[in-house]
Amino acid sequence: YGNSMILYGGCDHSKNEQFEDVWKYNFDTYEWVTLRGSIPARFAHASCIVEDNLYIFGGKSLETDQRFNELYVYDLK
């Protein structure tokens, strides 16, 4: 996304933790910034960026092993 990389979610199986964080890494300044967000925690999802929107589809819950069939749109502006 521009000169940046966007990261969302994921899990740490060794600690039985999953994440709902949205991070932006700037390749010019070599800095990470936490972005605001309200997307539920998940991992094994698919995502893509179209214009200024991050689309996140599906994924799994580490706690319940539930598979999701939801689409979230995250405004990167």
Salt bridges, closest charged atoms under 4 A:
ASP65 OD1 - LYS60 NZ 2.81
GLU70 OE1 - ARG42 NH2 2.86
